[in-house]
């Protein structure tokens, strides 16, 4: 799932080398803390958070196939 998240984010940002993903696993729960360059934060979150919510939906759908629960948070 981390690879999926990285693949999605690298297509959205102008500086893919600045993307950092921290993975915290607690049983069946996985928290991803995504850090991007401050210039790219707006394009990752999107207007009204639409892009961020879409990213969360795709990652959660992938996780559901493996009986996992996923939370994704974004930061600059």
Buried (B, 14 or more C-beta within 10 A) or exposed (E): BEEBBBEBBEEBBEEBEBBEBEEEEEEEEBBBBBBBBEEBBEEBBBEEEEBBEEBBEBBBEBBEEEEBEBBBEBEE
